[in-house]
């Protein structure tokens, strides 16, 4: 097997080729695609679950191809609340098994991706003594469910404790509180780490490579056709099993084989807004337990800003770039404004991003807040393995389950998963010595901003981070688009110029990349001043 227990990396490329990025170069990856037309497993989708499946299967020693039509984590998987957590809301709903599974997986991620996942303390403000005690009992159960993977005991806080920890909270809204621990991460960075680690264990992982069609061998899937989107070239491939890990688009993929396939998912939209760090002083996050729609709202320090979210709005359409529905931004601003000494306004919003959750539950559902974040693995009559539902925290256990099922479909003898103790390779991330290089930034026209990558960071994203376009760099290798959409828009020409030299783009390609990203960034920024008028569907 390519993987060694304990997390050592082996498989493709020696240490030197990994360090200089040869194994991650687009030309090297496409050469591997040209050299092999048959795979043990093909995974469709490069989000959390798909990348998890690719790594799990590759670490068991299988030949794996993963194709992603856009970029890794370009959809839902880069638009989360940036939390690795058991789910306090699910604890209140009595879903103890889901909470326990997530807390165990949280512990594994803290060990296997220690440079990407970090403990974070949360403060829950309360207004009554009875509420504080009740909240403390619930969060005490949360600690018990974590067991040996606990991060620290929850504790009751006096009004003075809360004021010391959170001086920007309104005193009348925080007459006491409870503190507990969870974990935070950068979702897009973890996706790149999964992609890199899968490649280093022998998987071929390709972004900008789209599923075109399936090929049947009798009544079963025998292969598929994919299109490499940069060249337009198509490839006909054989596969012993195909795993559909396309998130909210999973129903669409299943209907490529059976147009009348019943709906398995009920997508729900979650909106986040990003505001300046001084709205929430200190290093702690805040959980607001009482909202008008019965959810909780978080205020989370994240990369020099504060992340506020989220909403829960059902919708039937599946746009690549979903927009806020009428009232969603107002809901977040009004909710946090009740708790903060200085209430944020639309003018304070630096960026708005929207993700679609793949919730289990087909058919018409009036409210998605009651739907489960659990997952399910289905096998169609054609042998398509679909991993449905779930969330980032449990991506690894979802992937293990899906690969176990795919082994059965392919007729392989079972090989145990090793990803519960497999360290992830984060070499695609920025290094401290790359940032703040004014000379490089000035030379290449990269905008001076703490959220904009330096020219060397841009080159590193291409060389080692599998970035192919300006959006990849400014939205997901750095998080500039999510942290300051206007700064990202201004940075696009400089980033495009650096990438043009790195990737050998024509002037036409460079201009197209720049203009496409500027339009996208302007849309993110415009969302902070306007609200989509389309009503919630469903």
C-alpha positions in Angstrom: 0.0 0.0 0.0 1.2 3.5 -0.7 0.2 4.9 2.7 2.2 4.1 5.8 0.6 4.2 9.2 1.5 7.2 11.2 1.1 9.7 8.4 4.3 9.4 6.4 3.9 10.5 2.8 4.9 8.2 0.0 3.7 7.4 -3.5 4.3 9.9 -6.3 7.5 11.8 -6.6 10.6 12.0 -4.4 11.2 14.7 -1.7 12.9 17.1 -4.1 10.2 16.9 -6.7 7.6 17.6 -4.0 9.5 20.6 -2.7 9.9 22.2 -6.1 6.3 21.5 -7.1 7.0 19.2 -10.1 4.5 16.6 -8.9 1.8 19.2 -8.6 2.5 20.9 -12.0 -0.4 20.9 -14.4 1.7 19.4 -17.2 2.8 16.5 -14.9 -0.8 15.8 -13.9 -2.1 15.9 -17.5 0.7 13.5 -18.5 -0.6 11.0 -16.0 -4.1 11.4 -17.4 -2.8 10.7 -20.9 -0.9 7.7 -19.7 -3.8 5.9 -18.0 -7.3 5.2 -19.3 -8.5 2.8 -16.6 -8.9 3.5 -12.9 -10.0 1.5 -9.9 -12.2 4.5 -8.8 -13.1 7.8 -10.4 -14.4 10.5 -8.0 -16.6 13.3 -9.3 -16.4 16.5 -7.3 -13.5 18.3 -5.6 -15.1 19.5 -2.4 -14.7 18.2 1.1 -16.3 14.8 0.5 -14.8 14.2 -2.9 -11.2 15.0 -1.8 -11.7 12.9 1.3 -12.7 10.0 -0.9 -9.7 10.4 -3.2 -7.3 10.5 -0.3 -9.0 7.6 1.5 -9.0 5.3 -1.5 -5.4 6.3 -2.6 -4.1 5.7 0.9 -5.6 2.1 0.7 -3.5 1.6 -2.5 -6.1 2.0 -5.2 -5.6 3.9 -8.5 -7.7 7.0 -8.2 -8.8 9.8 -10.5 -10.7 12.8 -9.1 -12.2 15.4 -11.5 -13.6 18.8 -10.5 -15.3 21.0 -13.0 -14.2 24.3 -11.3 -11.6 24.6 -8.6 -11.2 22.6 -5.4 -13.8 23.7 -2.9 -15.1 26.3 -5.3 -18.7 25.6 -4.2 -20.1 25.0 -0.7 -16.8 23.7 0.7 -15.1 27.2 0.7 -18.2 29.0 2.1 -18.6 27.4 5.5 -18.5 29.1 8.9 -14.9 28.0 9.2 -15.7 25.8 12.2 -14.7 22.2 13.0 -17.3 21.4 15.6 -19.7 18.9 17.1 -22.7 21.2 16.5 -24.2 22.8 19.6 -27.5 23.2 17.7 -27.7 19.5 17.0 -27.0 18.8 20.7 -30.1 20.9 21.5 -32.1 18.8 18.9 -31.0 15.6 20.7 -28.9 14.2 17.8 -26.2 12.9 20.2 -24.8 10.3 17.8 -24.1 13.0 15.2 -22.5 15.3 17.8 -20.3 12.5 19.1 -19.1 11.5 15.7 -18.3 15.1 14.8 -16.4 15.6 18.1 -14.3 12.5 17.5 -13.5 13.7 14.0 -12.7 17.2 15.4 -10.0 15.5 17.5 -8.6 13.7 14.6 -8.3 16.8 12.5 -6.6 18.7 15.3 -4.0 15.9 15.3 -3.7 15.3 11.6 -3.9 18.9 10.4 -2.5 20.8 13.4 -1.3 23.7 11.3 -4.7 24.1 9.7 -7.1 23.4 12.6 -6.9 25.3 15.9 -8.9 25.4 19.2 -11.1 28.4 19.6 -13.0 29.5 22.7 -16.6 30.6 22.4 -18.6 32.8 24.8 -22.4 32.5 25.0 -23.9 35.6 26.6 -26.9 35.0 28.8 -29.4 37.4 30.4 -30.8 35.2 33.2 -29.3 33.0 35.8 -31.5 30.0 34.9 -30.5 30.4 31.3 -26.8 30.3 32.2 -27.2 27.2 34.3 -29.2 25.4 31.6 -26.7 26.4 29.0 -23.9 25.2 31.2 -25.5 21.8 31.7 -25.9 21.4 27.9 -22.3 22.4 27.2 -21.1 20.1 30.0 -22.8 17.3 28.1 -21.0 18.5 24.9 -17.7 18.1 26.8 -18.6 14.6 28.0 -19.4 13.5 24.5 -16.0 14.7 23.3 -14.4 12.4 25.9 -10.6 12.2 25.5 -10.9 14.6 22.5 -12.2 17.4 24.6 -10.4 20.8 24.3 -11.2 22.2 27.8 -14.1 22.3 30.2 -16.9 24.7 29.7 -17.3 27.2 32.6 -19.9 29.6 33.8 -19.0 33.3 33.5 -20.2 36.2 35.6 -21.2 39.5 34.0 -17.7 40.8 34.9 -16.1 37.8 33.2 -18.0 38.5 30.0 -17.2 42.2 30.1 -13.5 41.4 30.4 -13.5 38.8 27.6 -15.9 40.8 25.4 -15.8 44.5 26.1 -17.7 45.3 22.9 -20.8 43.4 23.9 -23.8 45.4 25.3 -23.8 45.0 29.1 -27.5 44.5 29.3 -27.3 41.6 26.9 -24.6 39.8 28.8 -25.5 39.5 32.5 -23.5 36.4 32.5 -22.5 33.7 30.1 -20.9 30.3 29.4 -17.5 29.6 27.8 -16.8 26.4 25.8 -14.3 25.2 23.3 -14.5 24.2 19.6 -12.1 24.5 16.7 -11.6 26.8 13.7 -10.0 26.2 10.3 -9.6 27.6 6.8 -11.9 25.5 4.7 -10.2 26.2 1.3 -6.8 25.6 2.7 -7.8 22.2 4.1 -9.2 21.3 0.7 -5.9 22.1 -1.0 -4.1 20.1 1.7 -6.3 17.1 1.0 -5.7 17.5 -2.8 -1.9 17.6 -2.2 -1.9 14.7 0.2 -4.0 12.6 -2.2 -1.5 13.3 -5.0 1.4 12.4 -2.8 -0.3 9.1 -2.1 -0.7 8.3 -5.8 -4.1 9.8 -6.7 -4.5 12.0 -9.8 -6.5 15.0 -8.8 -7.6 17.5 -11.4 -9.4 20.8 -11.2 -10.9 22.4 -14.3 -11.9 18.9 -15.5 -15.6 18.2 -16.0 -17.7 15.1 -16.2 -19.4 15.0 -19.7 -21.2 11.6 -19.7 -21.3 8.1 -18.4 -20.6 4.9 -20.4 -22.7 1.9 -19.5 -21.5 -1.7 -19.8 -24.8 -3.4 -20.0 -26.8 -1.9 -17.1 -23.8 -0.9 -15.1 -21.4 2.1 -15.3 -18.2 0.9 -17.1 -16.6 4.3 -17.6 -17.1 8.0 -18.3 -16.0 10.9 -20.5 -14.4 13.9 -19.0 -13.3 17.2 -20.6 -10.2 19.1 -19.5 -11.5 22.6 -19.6 -8.4 24.6 -20.4 -7.6 22.7 -23.6 -11.1 21.4 -24.4 -9.7 17.9 -24.9 -12.0 15.0 -23.9 -10.9 11.7 -22.4 -12.8 8.4 -22.4 -11.9 6.5 -19.2 -12.7 3.1 -17.7 -13.6 2.7 -14.0 -14.4 -0.2 -11.7 -16.6 2.2 -9.7 -17.6 5.9 -9.8 -18.2 8.0 -6.7 -20.5 10.9 -7.0 -19.4 13.5 -4.4 -20.8 16.6 -6.0 -22.6 18.0 -2.9 -25.7 20.0 -3.7 -25.4 18.9 -7.3 -25.5 15.2 -6.5 -29.1 14.8 -7.7 -28.2 16.3 -11.1 -25.4 13.8 -11.5 -27.7 10.9 -10.6 -30.2 12.1 -13.2 -27.6 11.9 -15.9 -28.2 8.1 -15.6 -31.9 8.2 -14.7 -33.7 11.4 -15.5 -36.6 10.5 -13.2 -34.4 9.7 -10.2 -36.1 10.9 -7.0 -34.7 13.9 -5.2 -32.4 13.0 -2.3 -31.3 16.4 -1.2 -33.0 19.6 0.0 -30.5 22.5 -0.4 -30.4 25.2 2.1 -28.7 28.6 1.7 -26.4 30.0 4.3 -25.2 33.7 4.1 -22.2 35.1 5.9 -21.1 38.7 6.2 -17.6 39.9 7.0 -16.9 43.0 9.1 -13.9 44.7 10.7 -12.1 43.1 13.6 -12.8 46.0 16.0 -16.4 45.1 16.3 -15.3 42.1 18.4 -12.3 42.8 20.5 -10.3 39.9 21.9 -9.6 36.4 20.6 -12.8 34.7 21.6 -15.8 34.0 19.3 -19.4 34.6 20.3 -22.4 32.4 19.9 -25.8 34.2 20.1 -28.3 31.5 21.2 -31.6 33.3 20.5 -32.5 34.5 16.9 -35.8 35.3 15.3 -35.6 32.1 13.1 -34.7 29.8 16.0 -31.1 29.3 14.8 -27.8 30.4 16.4 -25.6 33.2 15.0 -21.8 33.2 15.4 -19.4 36.1 15.5 -16.0 34.6 14.8 -12.6 36.2 14.6 -11.1 35.0 11.3 -7.9 36.1 9.6 -8.1 39.7 10.8 -11.8 40.2 10.3 -15.0 39.0 12.0 -17.2 36.5 10.3 -20.9 36.7 11.1 -23.4 34.0 10.1 -25.4 32.3 9.2 -28.9 32.0 7.7 -30.9 29.0 6.7 -33.1 29.5 3.6 -34.4 26.7 1.5 -34.0 27.1 -2.3 -34.6 24.9 -5.3 -32.2 26.4 -7.9 -28.5 25.6 -7.7 -26.4 28.6 -9.0 -22.7 28.4 -8.9 -22.6 31.9 -7.3 -25.8 32.1 -5.1 -26.8 35.5 -3.9 -28.4 36.6 -0.6 -32.2 36.5 -0.5 -34.2 39.5 0.5 -33.8 40.2 4.2 -30.9 37.8 4.9 -28.2 40.5 5.3 -30.6 42.6 7.3 -31.3 39.7 9.6 -27.6 39.2 10.4 -26.9 42.9 10.9 -30.0 43.3 13.1 -29.3 40.2 15.2 -25.7 41.1 16.0 -26.6 44.8 16.3 -28.7 44.0 19.4 -25.6 42.5 21.2 -22.8 44.9 20.2 -22.1 48.3 21.6 -21.6 49.6 18.1 -24.0 48.0 15.6 -22.6 47.3 12.2 -24.3 48.7 9.1 -24.2 47.9 5.4 -21.3 50.3 5.0 -19.2 48.1 7.4 -19.6 44.9 5.4 -16.4 44.1 3.6 -17.6 41.0 1.8 -20.6 38.7 1.6 -20.5 35.0 0.7 -23.2 32.5 0.3 -23.0 28.7 0.4 -25.6 25.9 -0.3 -25.8 23.1 2.2 -26.6 19.6 0.9 -29.2 18.5 3.5 -30.7 15.1 3.4 -34.4 15.2 2.6 -36.1 15.1 -0.8 -39.4 16.7 -1.8 -41.0 19.8 -0.5 -39.8 20.9 3.0 -41.0 24.2 4.4 -38.1 24.7 6.8 -34.6 23.3 6.3 -33.5 24.1 9.9 -34.9 20.8 11.1 -33.1 18.7 8.4 -30.1 16.6 9.4 -26.4 17.2 8.7 -25.9 13.5 8.8 -24.7 11.7 5.6 -25.9 8.7 3.6 -24.2 6.6 0.9 -26.5 5.4 -1.9 -25.8 3.0 -4.8 -28.0 3.3 -7.9 -29.2 0.5 -10.1 -26.3 1.5 -12.5 -23.7 1.1 -9.7 -23.1 4.9 -9.1 -22.0 5.4 -5.5 -23.3 8.8 -4.2 -22.2 10.3 -0.9 -24.9 12.6 0.2 -25.3 15.2 3.0 -22.7 15.7 5.8 -20.5 18.6 6.7 -16.8 19.5 6.7 -16.2 18.2 10.2 -17.2 14.7 9.3 -15.8 14.6 5.8 -13.2 11.9 6.7 -15.8 9.4 8.1 -18.1 10.1 5.2 -15.2 9.3 2.8 -14.3 6.1 4.6 -17.9 5.0 4.4 -18.2 5.8 0.7 -14.9 4.0 -0.2 -16.1 1.0 1.7 -19.2 0.9 -0.4 -17.3 1.5 -3.6 -15.1 -1.5 -2.8 -18.2 -3.7 -2.7 -19.5 -2.2 -6.0 -16.1 -2.8 -7.7 -15.8 -6.3 -6.3 -12.6 -5.6 -4.4 -11.6 -7.3 -1.2 -11.9 -4.9 1.7 -8.8 -2.9 2.6 -9.0 -0.9 5.9 -8.9 2.9 5.9 -5.9 4.6 7.4 -6.9 8.2 7.2 -7.9 8.4 10.9 -4.2 8.7 11.6 -2.8 10.2 8.4 -1.2 13.6 8.6 -2.2 16.1 5.9 0.4 17.9 3.7 -0.2 21.7 3.8 2.8 22.7 1.7 0.4 24.6 -0.6 -0.1 27.2 2.0 1.6 30.6 2.3 4.8 30.6 4.3 5.5 33.6 6.6 8.6 34.5 4.6 6.5 35.1 1.5 4.2 37.8 2.8 4.8 41.5 3.1 7.5 41.7 0.4 6.9 45.2 -0.7 9.4 45.1 -3.5 7.7 42.1 -5.1 4.3 43.7 -4.7 5.4 47.0 -6.2 7.2 45.3 -9.0 4.3 43.2 -10.1 1.5 45.7 -9.4 0.0 43.7 -6.6 -2.2 45.9 -4.3 -0.8 46.7 -0.9 -3.2 45.2 1.6 -2.8 42.7 4.5 -5.3 40.4 2.7 -3.7 40.5 -0.8 -1.1 37.9 -1.5 2.4 38.9 -2.5 3.8 38.1 -5.9 5.8 35.2 -4.4 2.6 33.9 -2.8 0.9 34.0 -6.2 3.8 32.1 -7.7 3.7 29.5 -4.9 -0.1 29.1 -5.4 0.5 28.1 -9.0 3.7 26.0 -8.3 2.5 24.1 -5.2 -1.1 25.0 -4.6 -2.7 23.7 -7.8 -4.1 27.2 -8.7 -5.0 27.7 -12.4 -6.7 31.1 -12.4 -6.9 34.5 -10.7 -10.1 33.5 -8.9 -8.3 30.4 -7.5 -5.6 32.6 -6.0 -7.7 35.5 -4.7 -10.7 33.5 -3.5 -9.2 30.2 -2.2 -5.4 30.1 -2.0 -5.6 33.4 -0.3 -9.0 34.4 1.1 -8.9 38.0 -0.1 -12.2 37.9 -1.9 -13.9 36.7 1.3 -12.1 39.1 3.6 -12.1 42.3 1.5 -13.9 42.1 -1.9 -12.8 45.6 -3.0 -9.2 45.0 -2.2 -9.4 41.7 -4.2 -10.9 43.5 -7.1 -8.1 46.1 -7.1 -5.5 43.3 -6.9 -6.7 41.4 -9.9 -4.6 43.1 -12.6 -1.4 42.5 -10.6 -2.2 38.9 -9.8 -3.1 38.2 -13.4 0.2 39.7 -14.5 2.2 37.4 -12.2 0.2 34.3 -13.2 0.6 35.2 -16.9 4.3 34.9 -16.6 4.1 31.8 -14.5 1.6 30.0 -16.7 2.5 31.4 -20.1 -0.8 33.0 -20.8 -1.5 35.1 -23.9 -2.6 38.7 -23.5 -6.1 37.7 -24.3 -6.2 35.0 -21.6 -4.7 37.5 -19.1 -7.3 40.1 -19.9 -10.1 37.6 -19.7 -8.9 36.3 -16.3 -8.6 39.8 -14.9 -12.0 41.0 -16.2 -13.8 37.9 -15.0 -12.5 38.2 -11.5 -13.2 41.9 -11.3 -16.8 41.2 -12.2 -17.0 38.5 -9.6 -15.4 40.7 -6.9 -17.6 43.7 -7.7 -20.6 41.4 -7.2 -19.4 40.3 -3.7 -18.8 43.9 -2.8 -22.1 45.0 -4.2 -23.9 42.5 -2.1 -23.0 44.5 1.0 -24.9 47.5 -0.4 -27.9 45.8 -2.0 -30.0 42.7 -1.3 -31.2 40.2 -3.9 -34.9 40.7 -4.5 -35.7 37.1 -5.4 -37.9 35.5 -2.7 -36.8 32.3 -0.9 -37.9 29.3 -3.0 -39.7 26.3 -1.6 
